[in-house]
Amino acid sequence: QFRVVESGGGPVHPGGSLRLSCVASGFAVEDTEVGWFRQAPGKQREKLSCISARGETKYYLESVKERFIIFRDNAKNTVYLAVNNLKPEDTAVYSCAADKHTCEVMTGIDDLYDYDARGQGTQVTVSS
């Protein structure tokens, strides 16, 4: 069974950093594409970043390109999202999804796309 579980969220002060984890089971992260998303209360889900099987990375949201970093540890079967210099507007539930076509799907409208694995998310709250 394909499964991903996120962790690493929590409360943080403005300017702080967190490292979010997306741990996979049932498949190898190096064999697929994993993307990160976030959704704040009352707002639409935003696409953040994706890493391909070959390790190529893409960032989809201009406001996070210089602050968020996606990377992968194949030995731990985990994809990380380092979120730095956090701002109150970064407060959201951060989630990941895995599929062989994730990076391409994320370039378009993916509301109805059935990813192979999708997690429940981890809450990030940025406040002073």
All heavy atoms as an XYZ file, in Angstrom:
987
protein
N       0.843     -1.192      0.000
C       0.000      0.000      0.000
C       0.877      1.239      0.000
O       1.762      1.381      0.843
C      -0.892     -0.006      1.240
C      -1.817      1.184      1.297
C      -2.706      1.144      2.537
O      -2.557      0.251      3.374
N      -3.593      2.097      2.661
N       0.642      2.136     -0.952
C       1.399      3.376     -1.028
C       0.913      4.319      0.062
O      -0.300      4.536      0.203
C       1.193      4.038     -2.385
C       1.895      3.353     -3.515
C       2.507      2.132     -3.339
C       1.929      3.931     -4.766
C       3.149      1.490     -4.383
C       2.561      3.296     -5.819
C       3.172      2.077     -5.631
N       1.862      4.879      0.821
C       1.468      5.760      1.910
C       2.558      6.798      2.163
O       3.752      6.508      2.015
C       1.255      4.930      3.181
C       0.646      5.692      4.328
C       0.272      4.731      5.448
N      -0.287      5.458      6.595
C       0.093      5.288      7.847
N       1.032      4.423      8.128
N      -0.464      5.982      8.818
N       2.136      8.016      2.518
C       3.076      9.048      2.948
C       2.540      9.670      4.227
O       1.333      9.853      4.376
C       3.288     10.146      1.872
C       4.045      9.597      0.686
C       1.979     10.773      1.439
N       3.453      9.990      5.128
C       3.086     10.596      6.394
C       3.989     11.799      6.646
O       5.218     11.679      6.606
C       3.221      9.594      7.557
C       2.874     10.274      8.872
C       2.315      8.389      7.341
N       3.370     12.938      6.918
C       4.122     14.160      7.162
C       4.344     14.371      8.664
O       3.538     13.937      9.499
C       3.377     15.384      6.610
C       3.017     15.308      5.148
C       1.646     14.714      4.897
O       1.123     14.007      5.782
O       1.079     14.948      3.815
N       5.421     15.070      8.967
C       5.704     15.461     10.350
C       6.664     16.645     10.333
O       7.149     17.038      9.265
C       6.322     14.294     11.137
O       7.572     13.941     10.590
N       6.913     17.202     11.495
C       7.879     18.281     11.597
C       7.289     19.660     11.769
O       8.013     20.634     11.973
N       5.977     19.755     11.675
C       5.348     21.056     11.863
C       5.292     21.443     13.326
O       5.738     20.695     14.199
N       4.756     22.638     13.583
C       4.646     23.101     14.951
C       4.587     24.610     15.000
O       4.561     25.274     13.955
N       4.583     25.173     16.222
C       4.596     26.624     16.357
C       6.017     27.165     16.174
O       6.990     26.528     16.622
C       4.112     26.843     17.783
C       4.523     25.607     18.505
C       4.453     24.492     17.507
N       6.128     28.323     15.551
C       7.444     28.923     15.321
C       7.288     30.437     15.256
O       6.244     30.940     14.810
C       8.094     28.355     14.032
C       7.253     28.674     12.809
C       9.527     28.820     13.875
N       8.290     31.161     15.695
C       8.268     32.613     15.637
C       8.607     33.091     14.229
O       9.301     32.390     13.468
C       9.270     33.212     16.629
C       8.896     32.975     18.055
N       7.679     33.342     18.583
C       9.601     32.411     19.072
C       7.642     32.997     19.868
N       8.791     32.437     20.178
N       8.158     34.275     13.856
C       8.558     34.836     12.554
C      10.073     34.861     12.413
O      10.779     35.182     13.375
C       7.974     36.246     12.591
C       6.783     36.137     13.487
C       7.189     35.140     14.548
N      10.553     34.484     11.250
C      11.986     34.386     11.018
C      12.565     33.022     11.317
O      13.730     32.749     10.987
N      11.775     32.174     11.947
C      12.253     30.850     12.312
C      12.231     29.867     11.152
O      11.805     30.196     10.042
N      12.683     28.653     11.437
C      12.777     27.613     10.413
C      12.260     26.281     10.946
O      12.294     26.030     12.152
C      14.238     27.434      9.981
O      14.752     28.610      9.414
N      11.810     25.449     10.039
C      11.402     24.092     10.354
C      11.858     23.185      9.215
O      12.069     23.640      8.092
C       9.878     23.990     10.495
C       9.217     24.662     11.691
C       7.692     24.639     11.519
C       9.609     23.980     12.994
N      11.971     21.900      9.534
C      12.214     20.925      8.492
C      11.055     19.922      8.511
O      10.896     19.159      9.466
C      13.533     20.186      8.692
C      13.911     19.307      7.514
C      15.242     18.638      7.704
N      15.207     17.610      8.731
C      16.220     16.811      9.028
N      17.361     16.930      8.371
N      16.111     15.914      9.966
N      10.267     19.965      7.463
C       9.104     19.095      7.348
C       9.515     17.801      6.650
O      10.292     17.818      5.704
C       7.994     19.785      6.566
C       7.616     21.188      7.053
C       6.485     21.755      6.196
C       7.245     21.187      8.521
N       8.966     16.691      7.122
C       9.305     15.381      6.575
C       8.093     14.739      5.923
O       6.973     14.852      6.431
C       9.817     14.458      7.679
O      10.957     14.981      8.309
N       8.351     14.035      4.836
C       7.329     13.250      4.147
C       7.910     11.844      4.016
O       8.743     11.587      3.138
C       7.026     13.856      2.785
S       5.909     12.888      1.751
N       7.505     10.972      4.936
C       8.057      9.617      4.969
C       7.173      8.690      4.154
O       5.964      8.631      4.377
C       8.161      9.111      6.417
C       8.740      7.703      6.437
C       9.026     10.050      7.254
N       7.781      7.970      3.240
C       7.036      7.085      2.345
C       7.135      5.636      2.789
O       8.136      5.203      3.355
C       7.571      7.229      0.927
N       6.092      4.894      2.503
C       6.100      3.452      2.716
C       5.354      2.798      1.571
O       4.432      3.375      0.996
C       5.467      3.080      4.059
O       4.133      3.532      4.133
N       5.803      1.601      1.215
C       5.174      0.896      0.113
C       5.789      1.199     -1.242
O       5.436      0.578     -2.242
N       6.681      2.180     -1.276
C       7.366      2.531     -2.508
C       8.632      3.300     -2.139
O       8.785      3.744     -1.001
C       6.471      3.386     -3.415
C       6.142      4.742     -2.856
C       6.868      5.864     -3.228
C       5.115      4.901     -1.941
C       6.572      7.117     -2.708
C       4.812      6.146     -1.411
C       5.543      7.260     -1.800
N       9.519      3.452     -3.108
C      10.769      4.191     -2.899
C      10.638      5.599     -3.465
O      10.225      5.776     -4.620
C      11.925      3.468     -3.578
N      10.990      6.607     -2.660
C      10.850      7.990     -3.110
C      11.737      8.266     -4.320
O      11.435      9.152     -5.129
C      11.166      8.996     -1.973
C      10.104      8.903     -0.898
C      12.566      8.775     -1.402
N      12.821      7.524     -4.464
C      13.717      7.751     -5.595
C      13.129      7.216     -6.899
O      13.674      7.481     -7.970
C      15.059      7.100     -5.333
C      14.992      5.592     -5.129
C      16.317      5.038     -4.626
O      17.331      5.257     -5.292
O      16.306      4.386     -3.564
N      12.060      6.478     -6.835
C      11.426      5.915     -8.025
C      10.191      6.694     -8.469
O       9.544      6.313     -9.442
C      11.017      4.463     -7.772
C      12.204      3.545     -7.585
O      13.301      3.888     -8.088
O      12.040      2.491     -6.949
N       9.887      7.782     -7.771
C       8.668      8.509     -8.097
C       8.888     10.010     -7.898
O      10.019     10.454     -7.696
C       7.502      7.993     -7.230
O       6.267      8.495     -7.731
C       7.673      8.396     -5.776
N       7.847     10.778     -7.977
C       7.920     12.229     -7.804
C       7.081     12.628     -6.595
O       5.962     12.155     -6.425
C       7.412     12.940     -9.069
C       8.201     12.559    -10.314
C       7.795     13.336    -11.542
O       6.715     13.960    -11.540
O       8.587     13.343    -12.513
N       7.631     13.479     -5.764
C       6.960     13.887     -4.537
C       6.822     15.406     -4.504
O       7.783     16.125     -4.739
C       7.731     13.401     -3.298
C       7.028     13.874     -2.016
C       7.852     11.881     -3.304
N       5.624     15.842     -4.203
C       5.356     17.276     -4.149
C       4.876     17.709     -2.782
O       4.309     16.915     -2.027
N       5.118     18.990     -2.472
C       4.644     19.586     -1.222
C       3.593     20.651     -1.533
O       3.729     21.411     -2.497
C       5.795     20.232     -0.454
C       6.595     19.279      0.374
C       7.771     18.677      0.033
C       6.287     18.820      1.685
N       8.205     17.869      1.052
C       7.319     17.938      2.089
C       5.242     19.064      2.581
C       7.328     17.308      3.333
C       5.253     18.443      3.809
C       6.297     17.570      4.181
N       2.581     20.708     -0.675
C       1.471     21.644     -0.808
C       1.221     22.286      0.557
O       1.729     21.817      1.573
C       0.189     20.909     -1.218
C       0.327     20.039     -2.430
C       0.948     18.794     -2.350
C      -0.170     20.453     -3.646
C       1.071     17.980     -3.464
C      -0.063     19.642     -4.772
C       0.560     18.409     -4.675
N       0.413     23.331      0.559
C      -0.050     23.856      1.836
C      -1.441     24.451      1.654
O      -1.823     24.855      0.558
C       0.898     24.921      2.390
C       0.879     26.248      1.653
C       1.884     27.204      2.255
N       1.841     28.500      1.585
C       2.713     29.477      1.821
N       3.698     29.300      2.713
N       2.598     30.613      1.186
N      -2.182     24.477      2.747
C      -3.518     25.074      2.718
C      -3.785     25.775      4.033
O      -3.720     25.148      5.099
C      -4.594     24.020      2.442
C      -5.972     24.631      2.248
C      -6.942     23.663      1.612
O      -6.753     22.458      1.632
N      -8.002     24.208      1.011
N      -4.055     27.058      3.926
C      -4.414     27.852      5.095
C      -5.926     27.861      5.242
O      -6.649     27.681      4.248
C      -3.872     29.273      4.942
N      -6.425     28.081      6.447
C      -7.876     28.107      6.661
C      -8.555     29.124      5.752
O      -8.124     30.270      5.658
C      -8.005     28.510      8.129
C      -6.736     28.069      8.756
C      -5.685     28.259      7.710
N      -9.590     28.687      5.071
C     -10.348     29.581      4.221
C      -9.690     29.934      2.905
O     -10.201     30.771      2.156
N      -8.551     29.312      2.617
C      -7.848     29.623      1.378
C      -7.676     28.369      0.532
O      -7.778     27.249      1.026
C      -6.476     30.226      1.693
C      -6.544     31.583      2.374
C      -5.159     32.191      2.510
C      -5.228     33.570      3.136
N      -3.882     34.188      3.251
N      -7.398     28.585     -0.746
C      -7.165     27.458     -1.636
C      -5.818     26.811     -1.360
O      -4.888     27.457     -0.880
C      -7.209     27.938     -3.093
C      -8.599     28.248     -3.591
C      -8.625     28.468     -5.093
O      -7.644     28.908     -5.679
N      -9.751     28.150     -5.711
N      -5.743     25.532     -1.672
C      -4.479     24.817     -1.548
C      -3.451     25.392     -2.513
O      -3.758     25.648     -3.677
C      -4.704     23.333     -1.826
C      -3.490     22.456     -1.672
C      -3.911     20.987     -1.725
N      -4.609     20.687     -2.971
C      -4.001     20.229     -4.066
N      -2.699     20.030     -4.065
N      -4.692     19.981     -5.153
N      -2.248     25.557     -2.024
C      -1.162     26.094     -2.853
C      -0.131     25.001     -3.132
O       0.193     24.195     -2.265
C      -0.471     27.257     -2.143
C      -1.361     28.463     -1.924
C      -0.636     29.587     -1.236
O      -0.092     29.365     -0.147
O      -0.622     30.715     -1.781
N       0.375     25.010     -4.341
C       1.433     24.073     -4.712
C       2.769     24.738     -4.418
O       2.993     25.879     -4.824
C       1.329     23.728     -6.192
C      -0.009     23.125     -6.560
C      -0.259     23.198     -8.042
C      -1.678     22.826     -8.388
N      -1.985     23.085     -9.806
N       3.642     24.023     -3.750
C       4.893     24.625     -3.316
C       6.085     24.143     -4.130
O       6.783     24.917     -4.760
C       5.132     24.324     -1.838
C       4.067     24.825     -0.869
C       4.370     24.375      0.537
C       3.941     26.341     -0.944
N       6.332     22.853     -4.094
C       7.552     22.348     -4.696
C       7.419     20.871     -5.022
O       6.567     20.175     -4.460
C       8.730     22.563     -3.732
O       9.950     22.149     -4.315
N       8.283     20.392     -5.926
C       8.262     18.993     -6.330
C       9.680     18.536     -6.604
O      10.520     19.326     -7.064
C       7.390     18.825     -7.573
S       7.170     17.116     -8.092
N       9.939     17.269     -6.330
C      11.232     16.686     -6.672
C      10.985     15.434     -7.490
O      10.157     14.585     -7.122
C      12.073     16.387     -5.401
C      13.466     15.873     -5.776
C      11.355     15.422     -4.465
C      14.450     15.889     -4.615
N      11.671     15.334     -8.623
C      11.461     14.206     -9.527
C      12.293     13.007     -9.095
O      13.126     13.089     -8.200
C      11.825     14.617    -10.949
O      13.238     14.716    -11.079
N      12.077     11.896     -9.770
C      12.848     10.689     -9.480
C      14.348     10.926     -9.724
O      15.187     10.369     -9.018
C      12.343      9.527    -10.331
N      14.662     11.782    -10.668
C      16.063     12.072    -10.975
C      16.651     13.128    -10.056
O      17.826     13.481    -10.185
C      16.194     12.508    -12.424
C      15.914     11.394    -13.426
C      16.197     11.834    -14.839
N      15.235     12.828    -15.292
C      15.224     13.337    -16.517
N      16.142     12.968    -17.392
N      14.321     14.224    -16.865
N      15.826     13.645     -9.156
C      16.326     14.634     -8.204
C      16.192     16.072     -8.663
O      16.671     16.999     -8.013
N      15.519     16.277     -9.781
C      15.286     17.645    -10.271
C      14.194     18.289     -9.425
O      13.206     17.651     -9.080
C      14.859     17.610    -11.731
C      15.919     17.026    -12.648
C      15.361     16.664    -14.014
O      14.176     16.274    -14.091
O      16.104     16.752    -14.990
N      14.400     19.559     -9.102
C      13.445     20.249     -8.233
C      12.749     21.384     -8.967
O      13.327     22.007     -9.862
C      14.146     20.808     -6.986
O      15.154     21.727     -7.397
C      14.778     19.695     -6.173
N      11.519     21.610     -8.577
C      10.736     22.713     -9.136
C      10.036     23.434     -8.000
O       9.639     22.821     -7.015
C       9.688     22.180    -10.124
C      10.245     21.556    -11.378
C       9.121     21.124    -12.309
C       9.664     20.480    -13.583
N       8.576     20.060    -14.502
N       9.894     24.738     -8.152
C       9.182     25.546     -7.171
C       8.072     26.287     -7.904
O       8.293     26.906     -8.940
C      10.139     26.510     -6.473
C      11.176     25.778     -5.652
C      12.380     25.374     -6.216
C      10.926     25.428     -4.324
C      13.311     24.657     -5.480
C      11.854     24.723     -3.586
C      13.049     24.336     -4.170
O      13.958     23.618     -3.436
N       6.864     26.243     -7.336
C       5.704     26.736     -8.054
C       5.162     28.043     -7.486
O       4.354     28.705     -8.133
C       4.584     25.684     -8.012
C       5.001     24.365     -8.616
C       5.610     23.394     -7.832
C       4.818     24.097     -9.961
C       6.014     22.190     -8.379
C       5.210     22.892    -10.516
C       5.808     21.946     -9.724
O       6.211     20.750    -10.269
N       5.587     28.409     -6.291
C       5.063     29.601     -5.643
C       6.187     30.607     -5.481
O       7.178     30.357     -4.781
C       4.463     29.231     -4.280
C       3.621     30.290     -3.585
C       2.382     30.605     -4.419
C       3.192     29.791     -2.199
N       6.035     31.765     -6.113
C       7.093     32.770     -6.132
C       7.514     33.190     -4.737
O       8.709     33.373     -4.463
C       6.619     33.982     -6.934
C       7.714     34.967     -7.293
C       8.728     34.379     -8.251
O       8.360     33.541     -9.092
O       9.908     34.761     -8.133
N       6.572     33.311     -3.840
C       6.871     33.845     -2.504
C       7.708     32.910     -1.641
O       8.204     33.315     -0.584
C       5.570     34.184     -1.784
O       4.798     33.016     -1.584
N       7.897     31.666     -2.067
C       8.670     30.734     -1.241
C       9.956     30.275     -1.904
O      10.766     29.576     -1.290
C       7.824     29.488     -0.850
C       6.507     29.916     -0.232
C       7.592     28.566     -2.035
N      10.174     30.677     -3.152
C      11.319     30.164     -3.916
C      12.653     30.408     -3.221
O      13.575     29.598     -3.335
C      11.326     30.780     -5.308
C      10.352     30.129     -6.269
C      10.457     30.732     -7.655
C       9.514     30.045     -8.618
N       9.582     30.629     -9.981
N      12.801     31.515     -2.563
C      14.079     31.842     -1.930
C      14.145     31.369     -0.488
O      15.197     31.489      0.145
C      14.302     33.362     -1.967
C      14.305     33.935     -3.364
C      15.390     33.348     -4.249
O      16.499     33.102     -3.720
O      15.136     33.120     -5.437
N      13.054     30.799      0.012
C      13.016     30.447      1.441
C      12.784     28.960      1.702
O      13.147     28.462      2.771
C      11.899     31.251      2.133
C      12.079     32.752      2.037
C      11.037     33.478      2.859
N       9.687     33.298      2.315
C       8.666     32.793      2.991
N       8.839     32.375      4.234
N       7.479     32.708      2.434
N      12.181     28.253      0.780
C      11.876     26.837      0.973
C      12.791     25.995      0.094
O      13.066     26.346     -1.053
C      10.415     26.549      0.606
C       9.388     27.152      1.538
C       9.743     28.017      2.558
C       8.039     26.849      1.374
C       8.792     28.574      3.404
C       7.082     27.388      2.212
C       7.456     28.255      3.224
N      13.219     24.874      0.650
C      14.110     23.981     -0.089
C      13.584     22.554      0.011
O      13.360     22.051      1.117
C      15.548     24.025      0.465
C      16.093     25.460      0.418
C      16.459     23.092     -0.329
C      17.411     25.619      1.150
N      13.426     21.900     -1.126
C      12.986     20.504     -1.149
C      14.202     19.630     -1.400
O      15.056     19.939     -2.232
C      11.893     20.276     -2.214
C      11.281     18.884     -2.069
C      12.421     20.504     -3.623
C      10.036     18.664     -2.937
N      14.309     18.557     -0.638
C      15.417     17.621     -0.858
C      14.997     16.245     -0.362
O      13.956     16.079      0.280
C      16.698     18.105     -0.163
C      16.612     18.267      1.331
C      17.127     17.314      2.186
C      16.023     19.409      1.880
C      17.056     17.473      3.558
C      15.941     19.579      3.258
C      16.466     18.608      4.095
N      15.849     15.276     -0.645
C      15.441     13.879     -0.439
C      16.572     13.080      0.209
O      17.744     13.323     -0.077
C      15.091     13.293     -1.810
C      14.506     11.918     -1.833
C      14.087     11.578     -3.259
N      15.234     11.368     -4.116
C      15.176     11.363     -5.446
N      14.041     11.609     -6.052
N      16.267     11.147     -6.158
N      16.210     12.157      1.067
C      17.151     11.196      1.649
C      16.658      9.810      1.273
O      15.711      9.291      1.880
C      17.228     11.368      3.168
C      18.297     10.485      3.810
O      18.620      9.428      3.235
O      18.806     10.852      4.883
N      17.282      9.225      0.266
C      16.823      7.924     -0.218
C      16.955      6.839      0.849
O      16.111      5.936      0.940
C      17.597      7.526     -1.462
C      17.330      8.452     -2.636
O      16.301      9.129     -2.675
N      18.257      8.493     -3.575
N      17.997      6.911      1.648
C      18.214      5.895      2.676
C      17.093      5.891      3.706
O      16.738      4.844      4.261
C      19.561      6.117      3.353
N      16.528      7.068      3.970
C      15.421      7.178      4.928
C      14.073      7.159      4.227
O      13.034      7.282      4.876
C      15.572      8.446      5.752
C      16.810      8.440      6.647
C      16.868      9.679      7.509
C      18.087      9.616      8.436
N      18.192     10.819      9.308
N      14.091      7.051      2.894
C      12.860      7.037      2.099
C      11.971      8.230      2.453
O      10.751      8.094      2.636
C      12.089      5.733      2.299
C      11.301      5.350      1.059
O      11.663      5.689     -0.066
N      10.209      4.619      1.253
N      12.604      9.390      2.526
C      11.925     10.597      2.996
C      12.252     11.784      2.094
O      13.396     11.942      1.659
C      12.365     10.924      4.436
O      12.010      9.830      5.297
C      11.694     12.191      4.948
N      11.228     12.590      1.831
C      11.414     13.869      1.145
C      11.167     14.968      2.166
O      10.163     14.942      2.887
C      10.459     14.008     -0.052
C      10.534     15.417     -0.635
C      10.807     12.972     -1.111
N      12.069     15.920      2.211
C      11.977     17.003      3.185
C      11.622     18.314      2.504
O      11.906     18.527      1.323
C      13.313     17.180      3.901
C      13.782     15.984      4.674
C      14.669     15.074      4.109
C      13.344     15.759      5.973
C      15.101     13.963      4.815
C      13.775     14.660      6.692
C      14.657     13.768      6.108
O      15.080     12.669      6.818
N      11.036     19.201      3.285
C      10.854     20.583      2.855
C      11.382     21.458      3.991
O      10.785     21.513      5.064
C       9.390     20.913      2.576
C       9.149     22.304      2.023
C       9.696     22.400      0.586
C       7.673     22.681      2.036
N      12.518     22.085      3.742
C      13.061     23.024      4.716
C      12.385     24.373      4.492
O      12.443     24.905      3.377
C      14.565     23.150      4.547
N      11.742     24.866      5.521
C      11.027     26.137      5.404
C      11.734     27.145      6.296
O      11.844     26.952      7.501
C       9.533     25.980      5.770
C       8.841     25.099      4.733
C       9.342     25.361      7.144
N      12.268     28.182      5.691
C      13.127     29.142      6.380
C      12.527     30.541      6.349
O      11.672     30.846      5.522
C      14.506     29.162      5.723
C      15.144     27.795      5.668
O      15.317     27.144      6.699
N      15.478     27.336      4.473
N      13.014     31.363      7.278
C      12.562     32.753      7.356
C      11.035     32.828      7.288
O      10.453     33.555      6.483
C      13.192     33.580      6.237
C      12.953     35.067      6.409
O      12.668     35.547      7.507
N      13.068     35.803      5.314
N      10.408     32.076      8.161
C       8.961     31.941      8.115
C       8.253     33.244      8.477
O       8.738     34.022      9.314
C       8.514     30.814      9.042
C       8.786     29.406      8.492
C       8.701     28.372      9.591
C       7.822     29.092      7.368
N       7.114     33.435      7.840
C       6.289     34.619      8.045
C       4.908     34.180      8.501
O       4.492     33.042      8.233
C       6.173     35.395      6.739
C       7.522     35.747      6.118
C       7.350     36.386      4.762
C       8.715     36.692      4.144
N       8.584     37.324      2.808
N       4.168     35.059      9.164
C       2.815     34.670      9.610
C       1.946     34.145      8.475
O       1.126     33.231      8.694
C       2.268     35.974     10.196
C       3.489     36.678     10.687
C       4.545     36.375      9.668
N       2.128     34.661      7.278
C       1.317     34.197      6.143
C       1.700     32.806      5.658
O       1.031     32.249      4.781
C       1.403     35.197      4.979
C       2.809     35.543      4.545
C       3.314     36.833      5.188
O       3.025     37.070      6.401
O       4.013     37.594      4.483
N       2.756     32.227      6.215
C       3.108     30.846      5.907
C       2.325     29.851      6.763
O       2.443     28.635      6.562
C       4.610     30.613      6.126
C       5.468     31.373      5.145
O       5.105     31.440      3.952
O       6.510     31.913      5.579
N       1.554     30.347      7.710
C       0.755     29.470      8.558
C      -0.226     28.675      7.718
O      -1.015     29.242      6.961
C      -0.008     30.300      9.604
O       0.947     30.908     10.493
C      -0.948     29.414     10.415
N      -0.159     27.347      7.834
C      -0.996     26.467      7.008
C      -0.751     25.020      7.415
O       0.167     24.730      8.186
C      -0.665     26.645      5.528
N      -1.571     24.149      6.849
C      -1.300     22.714      6.931
C      -0.484     22.350      5.695
O      -0.912     22.592      4.567
C      -2.600     21.893      6.965
C      -2.286     20.405      6.911
C      -3.398     22.222      8.233
N       0.689     21.772      5.936
C       1.596     21.393      4.858
C       1.464     19.889      4.622
O       1.543     19.097      5.571
C       3.029     21.755      5.217
C       3.298     23.232      5.149
C       2.741     24.115      6.078
C       4.098     23.773      4.141
C       2.962     25.475      6.006
C       4.345     25.138      4.059
C       3.763     25.981      4.998
O       3.987     27.338      4.916
N       1.294     19.505      3.354
C       1.102     18.091      3.039
C       1.937     17.709      1.828
O       2.396     18.563      1.075
C      -0.372     17.794      2.799
O      -0.847     18.512      1.675
N       2.107     16.402      1.666
C       2.865     15.918      0.516
C       2.048     14.890     -0.257
O       1.075     14.314      0.282
C       4.203     15.320      0.946
S       4.102     13.888      2.028
N       2.430     14.676     -1.478
C       1.771     13.694     -2.335
C       2.815     13.062     -3.235
O       3.796     13.713     -3.617
C       0.677     14.345     -3.170
N       2.593     11.804     -3.572
C       3.545     11.076     -4.404
C       2.833     10.408     -5.564
O       1.738      9.853     -5.403
C       4.285     10.036     -3.571
N       3.483     10.453     -6.704
C       2.930      9.845     -7.921
C       4.020      9.921     -8.986
O       4.918     10.764     -8.899
C       1.686     10.629     -8.369
C       0.917      9.937     -9.462
O       1.253     10.134    -10.638
O      -0.016      9.193     -9.136
N       3.926      9.106    -10.006
C       4.941      9.141    -11.060
C       4.854     10.408    -11.908
O       5.788     10.724    -12.642
C       4.817      7.894    -11.937
C       5.255      6.628    -11.224
C       5.304      5.434    -12.143
C       5.842      4.216    -11.401
N       5.932      3.020    -12.258
N       3.743     11.113    -11.803
C       3.553     12.312    -12.629
C       3.345     13.578    -11.798
O       2.836     14.579    -12.297
C       2.360     12.109    -13.563
C       2.438     10.870    -14.383
N       3.328     10.717    -15.410
C       1.752      9.706    -14.304
C       3.183      9.519    -15.950
N       2.223      8.873    -15.287
N       3.743     13.544    -10.536
C       3.432     14.646     -9.626
C       3.896     15.988    -10.160
O       3.149     16.966    -10.171
C       4.065     14.403     -8.252
O       3.526     13.196     -7.710
C       3.795     15.547     -7.294
N       5.149     16.101    -10.566
C       5.704     17.405    -10.967
C       4.966     17.981    -12.165
O       4.737     19.201    -12.240
C       7.192     17.270    -11.238
S       8.144     16.750     -9.796
N       4.607     17.134    -13.100
C       3.884     17.610    -14.272
C       2.453     18.003    -13.895
O       1.950     19.041    -14.309
C       3.839     16.525    -15.346
C       3.044     16.919    -16.587
C       2.969     15.800    -17.601
O       3.609     14.757    -17.397
O       2.259     15.968    -18.606
N       1.812     17.177    -13.087
C       0.438     17.456    -12.672
C       0.374     18.769    -11.900
O      -0.581     19.541    -12.039
C      -0.114     16.296    -11.815
C      -1.449     16.661    -11.196
C      -0.247     15.041    -12.660
N       1.388     19.051    -11.106
C       1.390     20.265    -10.295
C       1.501     21.535    -11.130
O       1.222     22.624    -10.641
C       2.520     20.216     -9.268
C       2.251     19.262     -8.119
S       3.634     19.139     -6.961
C       3.520     20.711     -6.102
N       1.895     21.416    -12.377
C       1.967     22.611    -13.224
C       0.589     23.037    -13.710
O       0.432     24.143    -14.229
C       2.861     22.366    -14.449
O       2.289     21.306    -15.234
C       4.271     21.995    -14.039
N      -0.398     22.166    -13.533
C      -1.744     22.500    -13.978
C      -2.738     22.412    -12.837
O      -2.365     22.495    -11.674
N      -3.982     22.245    -13.187
C      -5.034     22.111    -12.183
C      -5.118     20.650    -11.763
O      -5.388     19.788    -12.588
C      -6.380     22.593    -12.752
C      -6.272     24.075    -13.135
C      -7.494     22.389    -11.719
C      -7.499     24.602    -13.846
N      -4.875     20.396    -10.489
C      -4.805     19.013    -10.046
C      -5.883     18.660     -9.043
O      -5.781     17.644     -8.358
C      -3.423     18.737     -9.427
C      -3.252     19.428     -8.087
O      -3.894     20.480     -7.888
O      -2.494     18.930     -7.230
N      -6.923     19.480     -8.962
C      -7.947     19.264     -7.937
C      -8.560     17.870     -7.981
O      -8.915     17.313     -6.951
C      -9.058     20.303     -8.096
C      -8.575     21.708     -7.803
O      -7.366     21.871     -7.562
O      -9.394     22.644     -7.826
N      -8.690     17.324     -9.175
C      -9.359     16.028     -9.312
C      -8.372     14.891     -9.532
O      -8.785     13.750     -9.723
C     -10.359     16.075    -10.474
C     -11.477     17.103    -10.337
C     -12.388     17.050    -11.559
C     -12.285     16.874     -9.064
N      -7.086     15.202     -9.477
C      -6.091     14.163     -9.747
C      -5.949     13.244     -8.549
O      -5.862     13.680     -7.409
C      -4.736     14.792    -10.081
C      -3.747     13.779    -10.598
C      -3.807     13.337    -11.902
C      -2.763     13.250     -9.763
C      -2.911     12.403    -12.384
C      -1.863     12.320    -10.226
C      -1.929     11.894    -11.548
O      -1.046     10.966    -12.014
N      -5.919     11.963     -8.825
C      -5.816     10.947     -7.771
C      -4.352     10.514     -7.628
O      -3.906      9.582     -8.309
C      -6.709      9.755     -8.118
C      -6.775      8.748     -6.979
O      -6.399      9.100     -5.843
O      -7.212      7.599     -7.220
N      -3.627     11.188     -6.752
C      -2.229     10.831     -6.521
C      -2.147      9.425     -5.925
O      -3.040      8.973     -5.206
C      -1.574     11.820     -5.549
C      -1.357     13.202     -6.118
C      -2.309     14.206     -5.939
C      -0.210     13.513     -6.827
C      -2.113     15.485     -6.458
C      -0.001     14.778     -7.347
C      -0.959     15.757     -7.164
O      -0.765     17.010     -7.685
N      -1.037      8.747     -6.206
C      -0.850      7.403     -5.655
C      -0.866      7.414     -4.128
O      -1.348      6.477     -3.484
C       0.482      6.821     -6.139
C       0.438      6.416     -7.601
O      -0.688      6.228     -8.136
O       1.511      6.291     -8.213
N      -0.323      8.455     -3.548
C      -0.297      8.565     -2.085
C      -0.412     10.028     -1.706
O       0.205     10.897     -2.333
C       0.995      7.986     -1.518
N      -1.171     10.281     -0.678
C      -1.385     11.646     -0.234
C      -1.522     11.641      1.277
O      -2.265     10.834      1.826
C      -2.651     12.199     -0.870
C      -2.755     13.689     -0.906
C      -3.751     14.110     -1.944
N      -3.829     15.554     -2.048
C      -4.518     16.188     -2.984
N      -5.189     15.507     -3.881
N      -4.538     17.496     -3.013
N      -0.817     12.532      1.950
C      -0.833     12.534      3.404
C      -1.871     13.479      3.988
O      -2.499     14.254      3.265
N      -2.003     13.421      5.307
C      -2.976     14.258      6.017
C      -2.431     15.640      6.341
O      -3.200     16.573      6.583
C      -3.399     13.559      7.309
C      -4.143     12.250      7.087
C      -5.433     12.457      6.337
O      -6.255     13.303      6.699
N      -5.647     11.697      5.278
N      -1.119     15.764      6.351
C      -0.522     17.070      6.568
C       0.000     17.282      7.982
O      -0.300     16.530      8.908
N       0.797     18.335      8.123
C       1.348     18.746      9.408
C       1.163     20.254      9.535
O       1.413     20.998      8.581
C       2.829     18.327      9.533
O       3.320     18.671     10.821
C       3.705     18.982      8.469
N       0.721     20.691     10.704
C       0.383     22.104     10.898
C       1.626     22.931     11.191
O       2.426     22.583     12.066
C      -0.601     22.242     12.060
C      -0.941     23.674     12.427
C      -1.827     24.346     11.404
O      -2.819     23.777     10.942
N      -1.491     25.582     11.027
N       1.755     24.038     10.483
C       2.799     25.021     10.763
C       2.112     26.320     11.160
O       1.279     26.828     10.424
C       3.695     25.260      9.534
C       4.657     26.412      9.790
C       4.470     23.995      9.176
N       2.452     26.821     12.335
C       1.840     28.057     12.834
C       2.948     29.064     13.142
O       3.804     28.816     13.991
C       1.015     27.800     14.095
O       0.014     26.815     13.805
C       0.339     29.079     14.567
N       2.922     30.181     12.437
C       3.943     31.211     12.597
C       3.324     32.413     13.286
O       2.440     33.060     12.756
C       4.528     31.633     11.242
C       5.691     32.606     11.457
C       4.976     30.423     10.441
N       3.782     32.683     14.492
C       3.257     33.837     15.226
C       4.266     34.270     16.275
O       5.117     33.490     16.699
C       1.917     33.493     15.876
O       2.107     32.586     16.936
N       4.137     35.531     16.673
C       5.029     36.048     17.695
C       4.404     35.945     19.071
O       5.023     36.248     20.078
C       5.383     37.507     17.391
O       4.211     38.270     17.206
